[in-house]
Amino acid sequence: MPQLNPNPWFFIMLLSWSVFSLILQPKLLSFTPTKLPLNKTHMTPKTSPWTWPWT
C-alpha cells in the first residue's frame, strides 16, 4: 500500500516545515499589530460574604 511508504511523504513534511519555520514565520512575526494593547491597571473586585438563607 503506498500510504504506508513514508519515503516521499516524510521529505514533503520536512520540506514544508522548514519552509514554514525559516521563511514564512519570520515574515509573519515581523508585522506590527495595528492596535496596541492599553496599559490598564488591574483592579481586584470587591467581594462580600455570601449570606446563606438556612443559617
Secondary structure, DSSP 8 states (H G I E B T S, - for coil): -GGG-HHHHHHHHHHHHHHIIIIIHHHHHT---SS-----------------TT-
